[in-house]
Amino acid sequence: MPSPLSKPRHAVVVGGSFAGLCIARALADFVERVTVLDRDRFPDGPHLRTGIPQARHLHVLVTSGQRALDRLFPGLMAELYDRGAVPVAAPTDLLSLSPYGWRERFPATHTLVGASRELLDWTIRQRLAADRRIRFETAREVVGLLPGEDGDSVAGVRLRARDGGPEILPCVADLVVDASGRGSRSPGWLAELGYGRPEETRIDAGLGYASRRYRLAPGVADGWKNIMVMPKPPRVSRGGVLYPIENGRWMVTLGGFGDQAPPTDEAGFLEFTRNLRSPLIYEAIRHAEPDGPIHGFRRTGNHRRHYESMSRWPEGFLVVGDAACAFNPVYGQGMSVAAQTAVVVGEHLRVHRGRLGRAAQAAVAGCSATAWTIATGTDLRFSAAGTVRPGRRGRLSYWYLDRASDVADRDPYVLRVLTDVQHLVRPPAALAHPRVALRVLRGPIRPPLSNPPLSTPPVTAPGRPGAGG
Ligand SMILES: Cc1cc2nc3c(=O)[nH]c(=O)nc-3n(C[C@H](O)[C@H](O)[C@H](O)COP(=O)(O)OP(=O)(O)OC[C@H]3O[C@@H](n4cnc5c(N)ncnc54)[C@H](O)[C@@H]3O)c2cc1C
Protein backbone atom coordinates (compact mmCIF):
# COMPACT_ATOMS: atom_id res chain seq x y z
CA MET A 1 0.00 0.00 0.00
CA PRO A 2 1.36 3.45 -0.79
CA SER A 3 1.93 5.80 2.12
CA PRO A 4 -0.28 8.90 1.85
CA LEU A 5 2.58 10.95 0.45
CA SER A 6 4.11 8.51 -1.98
CA LYS A 7 3.00 8.31 -5.60
CA PRO A 8 1.33 4.97 -6.40
CA ARG A 9 3.37 3.29 -9.08
CA HIS A 10 0.95 1.17 -11.00
CA ALA A 11 -2.78 1.41 -11.69
CA VAL A 12 -4.80 -1.27 -13.44
CA VAL A 13 -8.06 -0.51 -15.25
CA VAL A 14 -10.36 -3.47 -15.94
CA GLY A 15 -12.12 -2.77 -19.25
CA GLY A 16 -10.97 -0.49 -22.07
CA SER A 17 -14.30 0.84 -23.24
CA PHE A 18 -15.52 4.40 -22.74
CA ALA A 19 -15.37 4.52 -18.92
CA GLY A 20 -12.06 2.64 -18.83
CA LEU A 21 -10.45 4.94 -21.40
CA CYS A 22 -11.56 8.09 -19.58
CA ILE A 23 -10.46 6.87 -16.16
CA ALA A 24 -7.08 5.72 -17.55
CA ARG A 25 -6.45 9.28 -18.68
CA ALA A 26 -7.36 10.63 -15.22
CA LEU A 27 -5.14 8.08 -13.43
CA ALA A 28 -2.10 8.67 -15.65
CA ASP A 29 -1.28 11.97 -13.92
CA PHE A 30 -1.02 10.33 -10.49
CA VAL A 31 0.77 7.02 -11.06
CA GLU A 32 3.89 6.00 -12.91
CA ARG A 33 2.05 3.68 -15.27
CA VAL A 34 -1.48 2.58 -16.12
CA THR A 35 -2.35 -0.82 -17.60
CA VAL A 36 -5.73 -1.14 -19.29
CA LEU A 37 -6.81 -4.79 -19.39
CA ASP A 38 -9.60 -5.94 -21.68
CA ARG A 39 -10.84 -9.42 -22.47
CA ASP A 40 -11.54 -8.30 -26.03
CA ARG A 41 -9.03 -7.58 -28.80
CA PHE A 42 -9.07 -3.99 -30.02
CA PRO A 43 -9.41 -3.32 -33.74
CA ASP A 44 -6.72 -1.26 -35.42
CA GLY A 45 -9.06 1.49 -36.58
CA PRO A 46 -12.57 2.83 -36.00
CA HIS A 47 -14.23 -0.59 -36.21
CA LEU A 48 -16.81 -2.51 -34.20
CA ARG A 49 -15.70 -5.17 -31.70
CA THR A 50 -17.59 -7.91 -29.86
CA GLY A 51 -17.00 -6.63 -26.28
CA ILE A 52 -19.27 -3.60 -26.71
CA PRO A 53 -22.29 -4.81 -28.74
CA GLN A 54 -24.16 -1.59 -27.92
CA ALA A 55 -21.79 0.28 -30.26
CA ARG A 56 -24.01 -0.87 -33.15
CA HIS A 57 -26.70 1.51 -31.89
CA LEU A 58 -27.06 5.26 -31.77
CA HIS A 59 -24.68 6.90 -29.26
CA VAL A 60 -25.46 10.54 -28.49
CA LEU A 61 -22.82 12.46 -26.56
CA VAL A 62 -24.62 15.21 -24.63
CA THR A 63 -23.04 18.59 -23.89
CA SER A 64 -21.78 17.72 -20.38
CA GLY A 65 -19.91 14.75 -21.85
CA GLN A 66 -18.42 16.84 -24.66
CA ARG A 67 -17.12 19.33 -22.11
CA ALA A 68 -15.70 16.63 -19.83
CA LEU A 69 -13.99 14.91 -22.76
CA ASP A 70 -12.41 18.16 -23.88
CA ARG A 71 -11.03 18.59 -20.35
CA LEU A 72 -9.58 15.08 -20.33
CA PHE A 73 -8.38 15.20 -23.95
CA PRO A 74 -7.98 18.84 -25.03
CA GLY A 75 -9.20 19.42 -28.58
CA LEU A 76 -10.95 16.04 -28.85
CA MET A 77 -14.23 17.43 -30.20
CA ALA A 78 -12.37 19.37 -32.93
CA GLU A 79 -10.46 16.19 -33.78
CA LEU A 80 -13.70 14.23 -34.13
CA TYR A 81 -15.07 16.82 -36.55
CA ASP A 82 -11.80 16.69 -38.50
CA ARG A 83 -12.31 12.92 -38.77
CA GLY A 84 -15.75 13.35 -40.27
CA ALA A 85 -18.13 13.64 -37.31
CA VAL A 86 -21.14 15.78 -38.20
CA PRO A 87 -22.04 18.77 -36.03
CA VAL A 88 -25.81 18.81 -35.49
CA ALA A 89 -27.18 22.12 -34.24
CA ALA A 90 -29.94 21.49 -31.71
CA PRO A 91 -32.76 22.23 -32.06
CA THR A 92 -32.21 23.99 -35.41
CA ASP A 93 -31.19 20.93 -37.45
CA LEU A 94 -33.74 18.62 -35.79
CA LEU A 95 -37.12 17.48 -37.04
CA SER A 96 -38.52 16.37 -33.74
CA LEU A 97 -42.00 14.98 -33.10
CA SER A 98 -42.62 15.21 -29.35
CA PRO A 99 -45.71 13.66 -27.74
CA TYR A 100 -47.47 17.01 -28.35
CA GLY A 101 -46.60 17.84 -31.95
CA TRP A 102 -43.66 18.91 -34.11
CA ARG A 103 -41.12 21.03 -32.27
CA GLU A 104 -40.27 24.43 -33.72
CA ARG A 105 -36.71 24.80 -35.04
CA PHE A 106 -35.42 27.58 -32.80
CA PRO A 107 -31.85 28.99 -32.98
CA ALA A 108 -29.37 26.43 -31.68
CA THR A 109 -28.31 26.22 -28.06
CA HIS A 110 -26.44 22.89 -28.22
CA THR A 111 -24.39 20.88 -30.70
CA LEU A 112 -24.77 17.12 -31.05
CA VAL A 113 -21.78 15.15 -32.32
CA GLY A 114 -22.90 12.95 -35.22
CA ALA A 115 -20.35 10.14 -34.87
CA SER A 116 -20.35 6.37 -34.52
CA ARG A 117 -19.29 4.84 -31.25
CA GLU A 118 -16.31 3.23 -33.02
CA LEU A 119 -15.00 6.62 -34.10
CA LEU A 120 -15.33 8.02 -30.58
CA ASP A 121 -13.52 5.10 -28.96
CA TRP A 122 -10.84 4.87 -31.65
CA THR A 123 -10.03 8.59 -31.42
CA ILE A 124 -9.68 8.37 -27.64
CA ARG A 125 -7.69 5.11 -27.81
CA GLN A 126 -5.21 6.76 -30.13
CA ARG A 127 -4.74 9.64 -27.72
CA LEU A 128 -4.01 7.18 -24.91
CA ALA A 129 -1.76 5.02 -27.08
CA ALA A 130 0.42 8.09 -27.65
CA ASP A 131 0.85 8.49 -23.86
CA ARG A 132 3.91 6.52 -22.75
CA ARG A 133 2.48 6.06 -19.26
CA ILE A 134 -0.47 4.02 -20.56
CA ARG A 135 -0.39 0.47 -21.91
CA PHE A 136 -3.16 -1.70 -23.32
CA GLU A 137 -3.17 -5.45 -22.72
CA THR A 138 -5.96 -7.09 -24.65
CA ALA A 139 -7.33 -10.66 -24.63
CA ARG A 140 -6.86 -10.58 -20.85
CA GLU A 141 -9.88 -11.50 -18.77
CA VAL A 142 -9.84 -10.36 -15.16
CA VAL A 143 -11.32 -13.04 -12.89
CA GLY A 144 -10.79 -11.62 -9.40
CA LEU A 145 -8.97 -9.21 -7.08
CA LEU A 146 -5.70 -9.74 -5.22
CA PRO A 147 -6.10 -8.91 -1.51
CA GLY A 148 -3.59 -6.55 0.14
CA GLU A 149 -1.50 -7.96 3.01
CA ASP A 150 -3.13 -5.62 5.53
CA GLY A 151 -6.56 -7.15 4.82
CA ASP A 152 -8.01 -3.72 4.05
CA SER A 153 -6.88 -3.05 0.51
CA VAL A 154 -6.50 -4.56 -2.94
CA ALA A 155 -3.08 -5.34 -4.35
CA GLY A 156 -3.96 -6.03 -7.98
CA VAL A 157 -6.07 -8.41 -10.03
CA ARG A 158 -6.08 -12.04 -11.09
CA LEU A 159 -6.37 -12.62 -14.82
CA ARG A 160 -6.47 -15.26 -17.50
CA ALA A 161 -4.95 -14.81 -20.94
CA ARG A 162 -7.79 -15.72 -23.27
CA ASP A 163 -5.61 -17.77 -25.58
CA GLY A 164 -3.31 -19.08 -22.86
CA GLY A 165 -5.29 -21.90 -21.25
CA PRO A 166 -6.76 -22.04 -17.74
CA GLU A 167 -3.74 -20.62 -15.86
CA ILE A 168 -4.60 -17.69 -13.55
CA LEU A 169 -1.91 -15.01 -13.35
CA PRO A 170 -1.46 -12.22 -10.81
CA CYS A 171 -1.11 -8.61 -11.93
CA VAL A 172 0.13 -6.49 -9.05
CA ALA A 173 -1.06 -2.89 -8.78
CA ASP A 174 -1.42 -0.11 -6.21
CA LEU A 175 -4.76 1.02 -7.62
CA VAL A 176 -7.45 -1.07 -9.36
CA VAL A 177 -10.42 0.46 -11.17
CA ASP A 178 -13.22 -1.76 -12.44
CA ALA A 179 -14.70 -0.34 -15.66
CA SER A 180 -15.97 -3.65 -17.03
CA GLY A 181 -19.53 -2.53 -17.75
CA ARG A 182 -22.98 -3.87 -16.86
CA GLY A 183 -21.69 -7.42 -16.57
CA SER A 184 -19.08 -6.45 -13.95
CA ARG A 185 -18.28 -9.18 -11.44
CA SER A 186 -17.10 -6.81 -8.69
CA PRO A 187 -19.96 -7.81 -6.31
CA GLY A 188 -18.64 -11.40 -6.32
CA TRP A 189 -14.97 -10.36 -6.22
CA LEU A 190 -15.60 -8.20 -3.14
CA ALA A 191 -17.60 -10.97 -1.47
CA GLU A 192 -14.72 -13.42 -2.06
CA LEU A 193 -12.41 -11.08 -0.13
CA GLY A 194 -14.87 -10.78 2.77
CA TYR A 195 -16.28 -7.31 2.04
CA GLY A 196 -19.82 -8.52 1.30
CA ARG A 197 -21.93 -7.50 -1.69
CA PRO A 198 -23.46 -4.13 -2.53
CA GLU A 199 -27.20 -3.54 -2.54
CA GLU A 200 -28.56 -3.17 -6.07
CA THR A 201 -31.48 -1.25 -7.59
CA ARG A 202 -32.96 -2.20 -10.95
CA ILE A 203 -35.66 -0.23 -12.74
CA ASP A 204 -36.39 -1.69 -16.14
CA ALA A 205 -38.84 -0.07 -18.54
CA GLY A 206 -38.39 -3.06 -20.88
CA LEU A 207 -37.10 -1.04 -23.84
CA GLY A 208 -35.88 -2.95 -26.90
CA TYR A 209 -33.63 -1.42 -29.60
CA ALA A 210 -32.98 -2.28 -33.25
CA SER A 211 -30.55 -0.33 -35.44
CA ARG A 212 -29.20 -0.25 -38.95
CA ARG A 213 -26.82 2.02 -40.86
CA TYR A 214 -27.66 3.48 -44.26
CA ARG A 215 -26.44 5.71 -47.06
CA LEU A 216 -29.30 8.03 -47.97
CA ALA A 217 -30.15 8.94 -51.55
CA PRO A 218 -28.78 12.36 -52.60
CA GLY A 219 -30.91 15.33 -51.57
CA VAL A 220 -33.07 13.37 -49.13
CA ALA A 221 -31.68 15.15 -46.06
CA ASP A 222 -31.59 18.66 -47.48
CA GLY A 223 -32.44 21.20 -44.77
CA TRP A 224 -32.20 18.94 -41.68
CA LYS A 225 -29.73 16.56 -40.05
CA ASN A 226 -31.77 14.54 -37.60
CA ILE A 227 -35.30 13.13 -37.36
CA MET A 228 -36.65 12.09 -34.01
CA VAL A 229 -40.11 10.53 -33.65
CA MET A 230 -40.85 10.08 -29.97
CA PRO A 231 -43.37 7.65 -28.48
CA LYS A 232 -46.53 8.96 -26.88
CA PRO A 233 -47.03 6.76 -23.84
CA PRO A 234 -49.16 5.10 -22.75
CA ARG A 235 -50.91 4.89 -26.16
CA VAL A 236 -47.87 4.69 -28.49
CA SER A 237 -44.77 2.97 -27.09
CA ARG A 238 -42.65 3.06 -30.25
CA GLY A 239 -40.15 5.66 -31.40
CA GLY A 240 -37.24 6.10 -33.79
CA VAL A 241 -34.28 8.30 -34.65
CA LEU A 242 -32.38 8.96 -37.88
CA TYR A 243 -28.99 10.44 -37.07
CA PRO A 244 -25.89 11.27 -39.14
CA ILE A 245 -22.54 9.61 -38.50
CA GLU A 246 -19.17 10.05 -40.22
CA ASN A 247 -18.42 9.19 -43.87
CA GLY A 248 -21.84 10.15 -45.22
CA ARG A 249 -23.62 7.40 -43.32
CA TRP A 250 -26.75 7.52 -41.19
CA MET A 251 -27.89 5.49 -38.22
CA VAL A 252 -31.50 4.46 -37.72
CA THR A 253 -32.25 3.36 -34.19
CA LEU A 254 -35.76 2.19 -33.33
CA GLY A 255 -37.10 1.56 -29.86
CA GLY A 256 -40.21 0.03 -28.35
CA PHE A 257 -41.32 -0.82 -24.83
CA GLY A 258 -42.38 -4.34 -23.78
CA ASP A 259 -43.92 -6.36 -26.60
CA GLN A 260 -43.51 -3.35 -28.91
CA ALA A 261 -39.75 -3.95 -29.33
CA PRO A 262 -38.69 -3.45 -32.98
CA PRO A 263 -38.06 -6.52 -35.17
CA THR A 264 -34.65 -7.28 -36.67
CA ASP A 265 -35.77 -8.67 -40.03
CA GLU A 266 -35.65 -6.44 -43.10
CA ALA A 267 -39.39 -6.24 -43.80
CA GLY A 268 -40.38 -5.91 -40.14
CA PHE A 269 -37.81 -3.16 -39.54
CA LEU A 270 -39.11 -1.06 -42.45
CA GLU A 271 -42.70 -1.68 -41.47
CA PHE A 272 -41.94 -0.51 -37.93
CA THR A 273 -40.55 2.80 -39.27
CA ARG A 274 -43.60 3.20 -41.51
CA ASN A 275 -45.93 2.80 -38.54
CA LEU A 276 -44.24 5.29 -36.24
CA ARG A 277 -46.28 8.37 -35.31
CA SER A 278 -44.83 9.96 -38.45
CA PRO A 279 -43.56 8.04 -41.53
CA LEU A 280 -40.77 10.61 -42.10
CA ILE A 281 -37.92 8.22 -41.20
CA TYR A 282 -39.46 5.55 -43.42
CA GLU A 283 -39.66 7.99 -46.32
CA ALA A 284 -35.99 8.93 -45.84
CA ILE A 285 -34.71 5.33 -45.80
CA ARG A 286 -37.02 3.37 -48.06
CA HIS A 287 -34.78 4.02 -51.10
CA ALA A 288 -31.57 4.19 -49.06
CA GLU A 289 -28.67 1.75 -49.37
CA PRO A 290 -28.24 -0.35 -46.20
CA ASP A 291 -24.70 -0.24 -44.82
CA GLY A 292 -24.71 -3.40 -42.71
CA PRO A 293 -27.18 -5.74 -41.01
CA ILE A 294 -29.92 -4.94 -38.48
CA HIS A 295 -28.94 -5.46 -34.85
CA GLY A 296 -31.21 -5.78 -31.83
CA PHE A 297 -30.50 -5.04 -28.16
CA ARG A 298 -32.63 -5.74 -25.07
CA ARG A 299 -30.46 -5.19 -21.99
CA THR A 300 -31.43 -1.57 -21.33
CA GLY A 301 -32.70 -1.42 -17.71
CA ASN A 302 -31.37 1.10 -15.19
CA HIS A 303 -29.08 -0.77 -12.81
CA ARG A 304 -27.26 0.73 -9.86
CA ARG A 305 -24.91 -0.99 -7.45
CA HIS A 306 -24.66 0.93 -4.17
CA TYR A 307 -20.95 0.41 -3.47
CA GLU A 308 -20.79 3.74 -1.65
CA SER A 309 -23.07 2.33 1.09
CA MET A 310 -21.09 -0.85 1.84
CA SER A 311 -19.95 -1.13 5.44
CA ARG A 312 -16.36 -2.04 4.46
CA TRP A 313 -14.43 -0.94 1.40
CA PRO A 314 -10.89 -1.83 0.30
CA GLU A 315 -8.35 0.94 -0.13
CA GLY A 316 -7.05 1.30 -3.67
CA PHE A 317 -10.22 0.02 -5.36
CA LEU A 318 -12.86 1.86 -7.38
CA VAL A 319 -15.81 0.89 -9.61
CA VAL A 320 -16.83 3.32 -12.39
CA GLY A 321 -19.02 3.56 -15.50
CA ASP A 322 -21.81 1.09 -16.23
CA ALA A 323 -20.26 -1.30 -13.71
CA ALA A 324 -21.37 1.09 -10.96
CA CYS A 325 -24.46 2.62 -12.54
CA ALA A 326 -26.00 1.86 -15.93
CA PHE A 327 -28.89 3.85 -17.38
CA ASN A 328 -31.65 3.22 -19.86
CA PRO A 329 -29.74 4.32 -22.99
CA VAL A 330 -32.68 6.22 -24.44
CA TYR A 331 -31.64 9.23 -22.32
CA GLY A 332 -28.11 9.28 -23.81
CA GLN A 333 -26.26 9.65 -20.49
CA GLY A 334 -23.85 6.74 -19.93
CA MET A 335 -20.80 8.04 -21.79
CA SER A 336 -21.20 11.55 -20.42
CA VAL A 337 -21.49 10.36 -16.84
CA ALA A 338 -18.37 8.21 -17.40
CA ALA A 339 -16.40 11.22 -18.72
CA GLN A 340 -17.61 13.48 -15.91
CA THR A 341 -16.70 10.78 -13.38
CA ALA A 342 -13.14 10.65 -14.73
CA VAL A 343 -12.81 14.44 -14.31
CA VAL A 344 -14.10 14.21 -10.72
CA VAL A 345 -11.87 11.21 -9.87
CA GLY A 346 -8.87 13.13 -11.27
CA GLU A 347 -9.70 16.01 -8.93
CA HIS A 348 -10.13 13.54 -6.04
CA LEU A 349 -6.71 12.00 -6.77
CA ARG A 350 -5.15 15.46 -6.75
CA VAL A 351 -6.67 16.39 -3.38
CA HIS A 352 -6.02 12.96 -1.81
CA ARG A 353 -2.50 12.64 -3.23
CA GLY A 354 -3.12 9.70 -5.47
CA ARG A 355 -5.27 7.65 -3.08
CA LEU A 356 -8.54 5.94 -3.88
CA GLY A 357 -10.94 4.51 -1.34
CA ARG A 358 -14.41 4.91 0.11
CA ALA A 359 -14.55 8.70 -0.42
CA ALA A 360 -13.68 8.29 -4.11
CA GLN A 361 -16.45 5.70 -4.51
CA ALA A 362 -18.90 8.16 -2.92
CA ALA A 363 -17.75 10.80 -5.43
CA VAL A 364 -18.42 8.33 -8.28
CA ALA A 365 -21.96 7.77 -6.96
CA GLY A 366 -22.45 11.56 -6.82
CA CYS A 367 -21.57 11.85 -10.52
CA SER A 368 -24.43 9.56 -11.55
CA ALA A 369 -27.07 10.94 -9.17
CA THR A 370 -28.72 13.48 -11.51
CA ALA A 371 -28.72 11.17 -14.52
CA TRP A 372 -30.19 8.39 -12.36
CA THR A 373 -32.98 10.69 -11.15
CA ILE A 374 -33.84 11.73 -14.71
CA ALA A 375 -33.78 8.21 -16.17
CA THR A 376 -35.55 6.35 -13.38
CA GLY A 377 -38.03 9.17 -12.69
CA THR A 378 -39.35 8.77 -16.21
CA ASP A 379 -38.98 4.98 -16.43
CA LEU A 380 -40.84 4.29 -13.19
CA ARG A 381 -43.81 5.78 -14.90
CA PHE A 382 -43.67 3.47 -17.88
CA SER A 383 -42.01 0.53 -16.15
CA ALA A 384 -43.18 -2.68 -17.81
CA ALA A 385 -43.54 -4.17 -14.35
CA GLY A 386 -45.58 -1.14 -13.31
CA THR A 387 -44.96 -2.05 -9.68
CA VAL A 388 -44.30 1.44 -8.34
CA ARG A 389 -47.24 3.83 -8.29
CA PRO A 390 -46.36 7.51 -7.77
CA GLY A 391 -47.87 9.40 -4.83
CA ARG A 392 -49.54 12.81 -5.15
CA ARG A 393 -46.23 14.62 -5.34
CA GLY A 394 -44.97 12.27 -8.01
CA ARG A 395 -48.13 12.72 -10.07
CA LEU A 396 -47.81 16.49 -9.77
CA SER A 397 -44.18 16.46 -10.96
CA TYR A 398 -45.12 14.22 -13.92
CA TRP A 399 -47.93 16.63 -14.82
CA TYR A 400 -45.47 19.54 -14.62
CA LEU A 401 -42.82 17.79 -16.74
CA ASP A 402 -45.38 16.88 -19.41
CA ARG A 403 -46.58 20.45 -19.51
CA ALA A 404 -42.97 21.76 -19.68
CA SER A 405 -42.29 19.51 -22.71
CA ASP A 406 -45.51 20.65 -24.35
CA VAL A 407 -44.63 24.35 -23.79
CA ALA A 408 -40.99 23.78 -24.83
CA ASP A 409 -42.07 22.71 -28.34
CA ARG A 410 -43.14 26.30 -28.94
CA ASP A 411 -41.14 28.35 -26.40
CA PRO A 412 -37.37 28.66 -26.98
CA TYR A 413 -36.68 29.73 -23.40
CA VAL A 414 -38.31 26.68 -21.82
CA LEU A 415 -36.81 24.41 -24.48
CA ARG A 416 -33.34 25.69 -23.68
CA VAL A 417 -33.70 24.94 -19.96
CA LEU A 418 -35.22 21.51 -20.68
CA THR A 419 -32.38 20.72 -23.08
CA ASP A 420 -29.77 21.92 -20.56
CA VAL A 421 -31.23 19.48 -18.03
CA GLN A 422 -31.27 16.63 -20.56
CA HIS A 423 -27.65 17.43 -21.48
CA LEU A 424 -26.71 17.31 -17.78
CA VAL A 425 -25.41 20.89 -17.67
CA ARG A 426 -28.14 22.14 -15.31
CA PRO A 427 -29.88 20.25 -12.49
CA PRO A 428 -33.55 19.22 -12.88
CA ALA A 429 -34.39 21.91 -10.28
CA ALA A 430 -33.71 24.52 -13.02
CA LEU A 431 -37.11 23.57 -14.44
CA ALA A 432 -38.76 24.86 -11.27
CA HIS A 433 -37.14 28.31 -11.51
CA PRO A 434 -39.88 31.00 -11.37
CA ARG A 435 -39.04 32.27 -14.89
CA VAL A 436 -39.59 28.78 -16.27
CA ALA A 437 -42.50 27.91 -13.98
CA LEU A 438 -44.47 31.00 -15.04
CA ARG A 439 -44.21 30.04 -18.71
CA VAL A 440 -45.00 26.41 -18.01
CA LEU A 441 -48.04 27.17 -15.86
CA ARG A 442 -49.32 29.72 -18.39
CA GLY A 443 -49.30 26.94 -20.98
CA PRO A 444 -48.34 26.81 -24.68
CA ILE A 445 -48.29 30.19 -26.44
CA ARG A 446 -49.61 28.84 -29.76
CA PRO A 447 -51.11 25.63 -31.12
CA PRO A 448 -48.69 22.78 -31.93
CA LEU A 449 -47.29 22.36 -35.44
CA SER A 450 -49.21 19.54 -37.09
CA ASN A 451 -46.66 19.13 -39.93
CA PRO A 452 -42.87 18.77 -39.80
CA PRO A 453 -41.08 22.15 -40.20
CA LEU A 454 -39.18 20.95 -43.28
CA SER A 455 -37.96 24.26 -44.69
CA THR A 456 -34.52 25.42 -43.55
CA PRO A 457 -34.83 27.88 -40.67
CA PRO A 458 -33.06 31.27 -41.01
CA VAL A 459 -30.65 30.88 -38.06
CA THR A 460 -28.48 27.78 -37.96
CA ALA A 461 -25.41 26.21 -36.42
CA PRO A 462 -23.81 27.75 -33.32
CA GLY A 463 -20.38 26.98 -34.74
CA ARG A 464 -18.56 23.70 -34.79
CA PRO A 465 -17.45 22.18 -31.55
CA GLY A 466 -17.97 23.15 -27.96
CA ALA A 467 -21.21 25.10 -28.37
CA GLY A 468 -24.04 24.39 -26.05
CA GLY A 469 -24.77 25.54 -22.54
C1 LIG B 1 -28.15 0.12 -26.83
C2 LIG B 1 -27.34 1.16 -26.07
C3 LIG B 1 -27.28 2.45 -26.54
C4 LIG B 1 -26.58 3.42 -25.83
N1 LIG B 1 -26.64 4.73 -26.23
C5 LIG B 1 -25.98 5.67 -25.52
C6 LIG B 1 -26.03 7.04 -25.90
O1 LIG B 1 -26.73 7.42 -26.82
N2 LIG B 1 -25.31 7.94 -25.17
C7 LIG B 1 -24.56 7.56 -24.09
O2 LIG B 1 -23.93 8.43 -23.48
N3 LIG B 1 -24.52 6.27 -23.69
C8 LIG B 1 -25.19 5.33 -24.36
N4 LIG B 1 -25.14 4.02 -23.95
C9 LIG B 1 -24.35 3.67 -22.76
C10 LIG B 1 -22.89 3.48 -23.14
O3 LIG B 1 -22.75 2.49 -24.13
C11 LIG B 1 -22.06 3.13 -21.90
O4 LIG B 1 -22.44 3.95 -20.83
C12 LIG B 1 -20.57 3.30 -22.19
O5 LIG B 1 -20.11 2.35 -23.10
C13 LIG B 1 -19.71 3.20 -20.93
O6 LIG B 1 -19.73 1.89 -20.52
P1 LIG B 1 -18.49 1.21 -19.79
O7 LIG B 1 -17.21 1.64 -20.38
O8 LIG B 1 -18.69 1.38 -18.33
O9 LIG B 1 -18.77 -0.34 -20.12
P2 LIG B 1 -18.81 -1.08 -21.52
O10 LIG B 1 -18.93 -0.12 -22.63
O11 LIG B 1 -19.86 -2.13 -21.42
O12 LIG B 1 -17.39 -1.76 -21.66
C14 LIG B 1 -16.93 -2.75 -20.78
C15 LIG B 1 -15.55 -3.20 -21.24
O13 LIG B 1 -15.00 -4.10 -20.29
C16 LIG B 1 -14.49 -5.25 -20.95
N5 LIG B 1 -14.62 -6.34 -19.97
C17 LIG B 1 -15.75 -6.85 -19.44
N6 LIG B 1 -15.47 -7.78 -18.52
C18 LIG B 1 -14.12 -7.89 -18.46
C19 LIG B 1 -13.22 -8.69 -17.69
N7 LIG B 1 -13.66 -9.56 -16.76
N8 LIG B 1 -11.89 -8.54 -17.89
C20 LIG B 1 -11.43 -7.66 -18.81
N9 LIG B 1 -12.23 -6.87 -19.57
C21 LIG B 1 -13.56 -6.98 -19.39
C22 LIG B 1 -15.35 -5.40 -22.20
O14 LIG B 1 -14.68 -6.12 -23.22
C23 LIG B 1 -15.56 -3.93 -22.58
O15 LIG B 1 -14.50 -3.45 -23.38
C24 LIG B 1 -25.87 3.05 -24.64
C25 LIG B 1 -25.92 1.73 -24.18
C26 LIG B 1 -26.67 0.80 -24.86
C27 LIG B 1 -26.75 -0.60 -24.30
The ligand as an ORCA input file, in Angstrom:
! r2SCAN-3c Opt
* xyz 0 1
  C     -28.145      0.115    -26.835
  C     -27.337      1.157    -26.070
  C     -27.283      2.447    -26.538
  C     -26.577      3.419    -25.831
  N     -26.636      4.728    -26.230
  C     -25.979      5.669    -25.519
  C     -26.035      7.035    -25.898
  O     -26.731      7.423    -26.823
  N     -25.308      7.942    -25.173
  C     -24.562      7.564    -24.089
  O     -23.925      8.425    -23.475
  N     -24.517      6.268    -23.693
  C     -25.195      5.325    -24.356
  N     -25.143      4.018    -23.954
  C     -24.346      3.671    -22.759
  C     -22.888      3.483    -23.145
  O     -22.754      2.487    -24.134
  C     -22.059      3.127    -21.896
  O     -22.441      3.947    -20.829
  C     -20.570      3.300    -22.188
  O     -20.113      2.347    -23.097
  C     -19.710      3.199    -20.928
  O     -19.729      1.892    -20.519
  P     -18.489      1.210    -19.788
  O     -17.207      1.639    -20.381
  O     -18.689      1.381    -18.334
  O     -18.770     -0.342    -20.116
  P     -18.812     -1.076    -21.522
  O     -18.934     -0.119    -22.626
  O     -19.857     -2.134    -21.419
  O     -17.393     -1.765    -21.659
  C     -16.932     -2.755    -20.780
  C     -15.546     -3.203    -21.244
  O     -14.998     -4.102    -20.292
  C     -14.486     -5.250    -20.951
  N     -14.617     -6.344    -19.971
  C     -15.747     -6.852    -19.443
  N     -15.471     -7.785    -18.520
  C     -14.115     -7.885    -18.458
  C     -13.215     -8.694    -17.686
  N     -13.664     -9.564    -16.763
  N     -11.888     -8.542    -17.887
  C     -11.427     -7.661    -18.812
  N     -12.234     -6.865    -19.568
  C     -13.563     -6.978    -19.388
  C     -15.350     -5.401    -22.204
  O     -14.684     -6.122    -23.224
  C     -15.560     -3.931    -22.582
  O     -14.499     -3.445    -23.379
  C     -25.873      3.052    -24.641
  C     -25.915      1.730    -24.184
  C     -26.669      0.795    -24.865
  C     -26.749     -0.596    -24.297
*
